[in-house]
Amino acid sequence: MNKKVSTLAFLMTILIASCGPTAKTRQTSMSKHPNIIYVLADDLGYGDVAALNKDSKIATPGLDRLAAEGMLFTDAHSPSAVCTPTRYSIVTGRYNWRSTLKKGVLSGDSPALIDPERKTVATILKDAGYHTAYIGKWHLGWNWGKGADGSIDFSLPVRNNPNQNGFEYAYGFSGSLDMPPYVYVENGKSTAIPKNYTENKDYQAMWRKGLTAPDFVHEEVLPNFFNRAFDYIRKQANGEKPFFLYLPLPSPHTPILPSKEWQGKSGLNPYADFVMMTDAYIQKLEAVIKEAGIEENTLIIFTSDNGCSPRANFKELEAKGHFPSGPFRGTKADIFEGGHRVPFIAKWPRVIKPGSRCDQTICLVDFMATCAEITKTKMPDNAGEDSYSMLPLFNSPNQSGYQRTTTIHHSINGSFAIRKGAWKLILCRDSGGWSDPVPAKSKLLNLPPVQLYNLAQDPGEQHNVYADHPEIVASLKAALIKQIKDGRSTPGALQANDGGAYWPELNWMN
């Protein structure tokens, strides 16, 4: 009998070993914090996702399925209508205009925007026991090594890179895919030294002339990032720590470069093809997560840094019945809804009910507080000053535990708007961006100095009712000024804004 027991135990040992990692080492324990994967598309419009726009002419089966398996947010907003500011807010939990960047975006050789002493979502999660990684488009600046003549020396270490912002692994490029230098940096070191210049002058596939490393091929950047992300997920799935992967994509931003496999697939134009290619990689991402055995306790968030860019060729798309901003006015860069209302999907099988929908107003700046609540981390007063946890919404989309009551929007030229309930007050007479009426010409049109819209009745922002509701204008203006001056919009000790507390050049502040 003892011999039979010993033989059985031996066979069981062999069987367990042959099955790979045990439950003890794999990320299958429901007691662990969730793995968190944050996928940030670049310039994807609200109307480009079929789950959000029934009239969309672009097929997005990957995102549609993600929404069916998770929660679809219909009133989600980027804090800014352009790239760099939104990324700052996602990583820091702080409105972008509180930084030294009051308008516009950074370039590929700009110094680091985030103070290395500032807490980020990565430092919060790292301190909570996560392995943290960034793979993709950074666009928040870092400090390139410089030679004696002041030019970049790519053989020198890069300082104030994402590793200093809490990411244990960091791989990507500095600006946008159309901004030189075109060089991958991995954990503070260039992966290759650029020697040649490249340029593409095609309107949609355009990238600016600049130094390009031999391992940097524009057409292969999107697949490269996803493949590295897949490898990272597979590796971390067998680790003992939960992981956080920040995956900011270069698509469908310019240069619009769908691979040969996807060229012409949409029947619309190259932008739509690129969207479909991106969507296909989201399907692959989900498959990798499922195959790794970590789906149940992995939080996936998919969103976009702002609205769709005019580089998508709106006229061409609209002629074929597709509207990248959906029913909303404006495009990327604008203070109008088309500039900052974005797709947002969250999937977390352990917590989020499949096929659920949330119509509450949320902002991408809320990510940091959400991670803090998930990990039961208390943030200091000088961190996440504008971030509210979305965890109550994940538990129930109609739950009152979500504390955000107002949301501040910002355009490319630094124009402000504030939203409360259905009311949206815009503190400029124009788009604040690229759509008509453009700022340079708005004064000639004798337009009112502010705009007030009731989005429940007028989602297209066509009827400015500021003159009919002076009390609402005054109330929202006072709320905006208070939040600017306080250095925060969440409860806590007052904070200082970088580069000065006020914007006196804007007449509405007087």
KATA-V568862 format. One record per residue. N is the residue number from 1. RES is the residue in one letter. PSI is psi in degrees with one decimal (none if undefined). Layout:
N|RES|PSI / N|RES|PSI
This chain:
1|M|-44.6 / 2|N|-35.5 / 3|K|-37.9 / 4|K|-40.9 / 5|V|-43.4 / 6|S|-41.7 / 7|T|-42.5 / 8|L|-42.4 / 9|A|-39.4 / 10|F|-43.7 / 11|L|-37.4 / 12|M|-36.8 / 13|T|-43.7 / 14|I|-42.4 / 15|L|-45.2 / 16|I|-42.3 / 17|A|-36.1 / 18|S|-17.2 / 19|C|3.7 / 20|G|-155.3 / 21|P|143.9 / 22|T|169.1 / 23|A|-24.3 / 24|K|-34.1 / 25|T|-21.4 / 26|R|160.5 / 27|Q|60.8 / 28|T|-6.1 / 29|S|125.7 / 30|M|-10.6 / 31|S|-12.3 / 32|K|157.3 / 33|H|154.0 / 34|P|148.7 / 35|N|148.2 / 36|I|123.2 / 37|I|118.4 / 38|Y|109.0 / 39|V|120.3 / 40|L|106.7 / 41|A|162.3 / 42|D|109.4 / 43|D|28.5 / 44|L|127.0 / 45|G|153.7 / 46|Y|-40.5 / 47|G|-2.7 / 48|D|-13.9 / 49|V|120.3 / 50|A|-33.1 / 51|A|-25.9 / 52|L|-22.6 / 53|N|98.9 / 54|K|-17.9 / 55|D|4.0 / 56|S|139.2 / 57|K|3.0 / 58|I|127.1 / 59|A|123.1 / 60|T|63.0 / 61|P|-31.9 / 62|G|-49.0 / 63|L|-34.7 / 64|D|-41.9 / 65|R|-38.7 / 66|L|-41.9 / 67|A|-39.4 / 68|A|-28.3 / 69|E|-7.7 / 70|G|-139.4 / 71|M|131.4 / 72|L|124.7 / 73|F|125.2 / 74|T|-12.8 / 75|D|49.9 / 76|A|146.6 / 77|H|139.0 / 78|S|146.6 / 79|P|-19.3 / 80|S|160.3 / 81|A|9.0 / 82|V|172.1 / 83|C|-70.5 / 84|T|-49.7 / 85|P|-41.2 / 86|T|-43.0 / 87|R|-37.6 / 88|Y|-45.2 / 89|S|-39.2 / 90|I|-45.7 / 91|V|-32.8 / 92|T|-16.0 / 93|G|24.6 / 94|R|138.6 / 95|Y|138.6 / 96|N|-35.7 / 97|W|-4.9 / 98|R|-14.6 / 99|S|-174.9 / 100|T|-10.9 / 101|L|101.6 / 102|K|-14.0 / 103|K|164.4 / 104|G|-164.3 / 105|V|168.9 / 106|L|167.9 / 107|S|-178.1 / 108|G|-16.8 / 109|D|17.7 / 110|S|147.3 / 111|P|168.5 / 112|A|132.9 / 113|L|-34.5 / 114|I|127.1 / 115|D|125.6 / 116|P|-16.7 / 117|E|-11.3 / 118|R|136.7 / 119|K|143.5 / 120|T|173.6 / 121|V|-32.6 / 122|A|-40.5 / 123|T|-36.7 / 124|I|-47.2 / 125|L|-37.1 / 126|K|-43.7 / 127|D|-23.7 / 128|A|6.1 / 129|G|10.6 / 130|Y|151.0 / 131|H|133.6 / 132|T|139.3 / 133|A|146.4 / 134|Y|131.4 / 135|I|114.9 / 136|G|-150.0 / 137|K|119.9 / 138|W|-64.8 / 139|H|31.8 / 140|L|12.4 / 141|G|148.3 / 142|W|169.3 / 143|N|100.3 / 144|W|148.7 / 145|G|140.9 / 146|K|144.0 / 147|G|-178.0 / 148|A|-29.3 / 149|D|3.3 / 150|G|-6.8 / 151|S|161.9 / 152|I|132.0 / 153|D|102.6 / 154|F|-6.3 / 155|S|-12.1 / 156|L|154.8 / 157|P|149.6 / 158|V|123.6 / 159|R|159.9 / 160|N|43.6 / 161|N|179.4 / 162|P|-24.1 / 163|N|-34.6 / 164|Q|-9.2 / 165|N|17.2 / 166|G|-1.8 / 167|F|116.6 / 168|E|-32.9 / 169|Y|134.5 / 170|A|127.0 / 171|Y|126.4 / 172|G|-162.3 / 173|F|166.3 / 174|S|-51.4 / 175|G|-131.9 / 176|S|169.8 / 177|L|-7.5 / 178|D|14.6 / 179|M|122.6 / 180|P|161.1 / 181|P|148.4 / 182|Y|84.9 / 183|V|130.3 / 184|Y|139.4 / 185|V|126.8 / 186|E|117.3 / 187|N|47.5 / 188|G|6.3 / 189|K|136.5 / 190|S|136.0 / 191|T|-17.3 / 192|A|153.5 / 193|I|121.8 / 194|P|139.2 / 195|K|-20.8 / 196|N|162.7 / 197|Y|142.7 / 198|T|160.3 / 199|E|147.2 / 200|N|121.2 / 201|K|1.8 / 202|D|137.8 / 203|Y|-47.3 / 204|Q|-33.4 / 205|A|17.8 / 206|M|137.3 / 207|W|148.7 / 208|R|153.3 / 209|K|134.4 / 210|G|167.4 / 211|L|135.3 / 212|T|126.0 / 213|A|151.9 / 214|P|-22.6 / 215|D|7.7 / 216|F|104.4 / 217|V|115.1 / 218|H|-44.4 / 219|E|-18.4 / 220|E|1.6 / 221|V|-47.7 / 222|L|-51.7 / 223|P|-37.4 / 224|N|-46.9 / 225|F|-44.9 / 226|F|-42.8 / 227|N|-38.5 / 228|R|-36.8 / 229|A|-41.1 / 230|F|-44.8 / 231|D|-40.9 / 232|Y|-45.2 / 233|I|-44.9 / 234|R|-41.4 / 235|K|-47.7 / 236|Q|-24.8 / 237|A|-25.2 / 238|N|8.1 / 239|G|173.1 / 240|E|-18.0 / 241|K|146.7 / 242|P|161.4 / 243|F|155.1 / 244|F|121.2 / 245|L|116.6 / 246|Y|115.8 / 247|L|78.7 / 248|P|116.8 / 249|L|158.8 / 250|P|1.2 / 251|S|155.3 / 252|P|31.2 / 253|H|159.2 / 254|T|148.5 / 255|P|132.9 / 256|I|105.2 / 257|L|68.1 / 258|P|141.8 / 259|S|167.1 / 260|K|-37.1 / 261|E|-30.6 / 262|W|-8.9 / 263|Q|121.8 / 264|G|-3.9 / 265|K|-32.9 / 266|S|-26.6 / 267|G|9.9 / 268|L|-70.7 / 269|N|175.8 / 270|P|-35.2 / 271|Y|-48.7 / 272|A|-36.2 / 273|D|-42.4 / 274|F|-37.1 / 275|V|-44.2 / 276|M|-37.9 / 277|M|-43.5 / 278|T|-43.7 / 279|D|-39.2 / 280|A|-37.0 / 281|Y|-29.1 / 282|I|-38.3 / 283|Q|-42.1 / 284|K|-38.3 / 285|L|-46.9 / 286|E|-39.6 / 287|A|-40.9 / 288|V|-42.5 / 289|I|-43.1 / 290|K|-44.1 / 291|E|-29.8 / 292|A|-9.0 / 293|G|23.6 / 294|I|11.7 / 295|E|-42.1 / 296|E|-38.3 / 297|N|44.7 / 298|T|124.5 / 299|L|118.2 / 300|I|127.4 / 301|I|130.0 / 302|F|131.3 / 303|T|-170.7 / 304|S|151.6 / 305|D|-16.9 / 306|N|-173.0 / 307|G|-179.2 / 308|C|140.9 / 309|S|146.7 / 310|P|-18.0 / 311|R|-16.3 / 312|A|-13.0 / 313|N|72.9 / 314|F|-42.0 / 315|K|-44.0 / 316|E|-43.1 / 317|L|-43.2 / 318|E|-32.0 / 319|A|-23.1 / 320|K|12.8 / 321|G|10.6 / 322|H|132.2 / 323|F|105.1 / 324|P|-29.5 / 325|S|6.7 / 326|G|-133.3 / 327|P|3.8 / 328|F|156.9 / 329|R|142.1 / 330|G|178.9 / 331|T|-176.8 / 332|K|145.1 / 333|A|-19.4 / 334|D|157.5 / 335|I|-15.1 / 336|F|165.1 / 337|E|-35.8 / 338|G|-17.3 / 339|G|-28.2 / 340|H|-4.8 / 341|R|124.2 / 342|V|159.0 / 343|P|145.1 / 344|F|120.6 / 345|I|135.6 / 346|A|130.9 / 347|K|128.0 / 348|W|87.5 / 349|P|-32.6 / 350|R|-27.2 / 351|V|-45.2 / 352|I|128.7 / 353|K|129.0 / 354|P|142.6 / 355|G|16.0 / 356|S|163.6 / 357|R|138.8 / 358|C|127.2 / 359|D|6.4 / 360|Q|150.9 / 361|T|121.8 / 362|I|168.0 / 363|C|147.1 / 364|L|-19.5 / 365|V|-13.5 / 366|D|-6.9 / 367|F|-41.3 / 368|M|-46.2 / 369|A|-32.3 / 370|T|-46.5 / 371|C|-36.8 / 372|A|-41.8 / 373|E|-37.9 / 374|I|-40.7 / 375|T|4.5 / 376|K|43.0 / 377|T|130.9 / 378|K|122.4 / 379|M|142.8 / 380|P|166.5 / 381|D|-27.4 / 382|N|32.0 / 383|A|144.7 / 384|G|43.2 / 385|E|-18.0 / 386|D|17.9 / 387|S|129.0 / 388|Y|137.2 / 389|S|132.4 / 390|M|-0.6 / 391|L|-40.5 / 392|P|-33.5 / 393|L|-34.1 / 394|F|-38.5 / 395|N|-37.5 / 396|S|118.1 / 397|P|-16.7 / 398|N|8.8 / 399|Q|143.5 / 400|S|0.4 / 401|G|-16.5 / 402|Y|124.6 / 403|Q|-5.9 / 404|R|129.0 / 405|T|-26.6 / 406|T|154.8 / 407|T|132.4 / 408|I|131.8 / 409|H|157.7 / 410|H|139.2 / 411|S|178.4 / 412|I|-31.9 / 413|N|10.2 / 414|G|10.6 / 415|S|146.1 / 416|F|154.0 / 417|A|156.4 / 418|I|137.7 / 419|R|134.6 / 420|K|114.7 / 421|G|-130.1 / 422|A|-12.0 / 423|W|136.6 / 424|K|119.3 / 425|L|124.0 / 426|I|124.4 / 427|L|47.8 / 428|C|165.2 / 429|R|-1.2 / 430|D|-160.9 / 431|S|-18.3 / 432|G|6.0 / 433|G|-124.2 / 434|W|-15.1 / 435|S|161.7 / 436|D|141.4 / 437|P|125.2 / 438|V|150.2 / 439|P|-37.3 / 440|A|-23.1 / 441|K|-5.5 / 442|S|-35.2 / 443|K|-30.2 / 444|L|-18.7 / 445|L|-1.3 / 446|N|46.0 / 447|L|155.9 / 448|P|153.6 / 449|P|-22.0 / 450|V|166.5 / 451|Q|136.0 / 452|L|126.5 / 453|Y|143.0 / 454|N|103.4 / 455|L|-21.4 / 456|A|-35.9 / 457|Q|-24.2 / 458|D|67.3 / 459|P|-20.7 / 460|G|2.6 / 461|E|54.8 / 462|Q|-20.0 / 463|H|103.7 / 464|N|112.3 / 465|V|26.0 / 466|Y|-36.0 / 467|A|-22.7 / 468|D|-13.8 / 469|H|63.5 / 470|P|-29.8 / 471|E|-35.6 / 472|I|-40.5 / 473|V|-47.4 / 474|A|-42.0 / 475|S|-45.7 / 476|L|-37.4 / 477|K|-43.3 / 478|A|-38.9 / 479|A|-40.1 / 480|L|-47.9 / 481|I|-40.3 / 482|K|-45.0 / 483|Q|-33.1 / 484|I|-49.8 / 485|K|-33.4 / 486|D|-16.6 / 487|G|10.1 / 488|R|160.5 / 489|S|-5.1 / 490|T|163.7 / 491|P|146.3 / 492|G|178.4 / 493|A|143.1 / 494|L|146.3 / 495|Q|164.6 / 496|A|140.7 / 497|N|147.9 / 498|D|139.7 / 499|G|21.4 / 500|G|149.1 / 501|A|-22.2 / 502|Y|165.4 / 503|W|71.8 / 504|P|-18.4 / 505|E|-15.7 / 506|L|118.9 / 507|N|-21.9 / 508|W|-11.8 / 509|M|-15.5 / 510|N|none
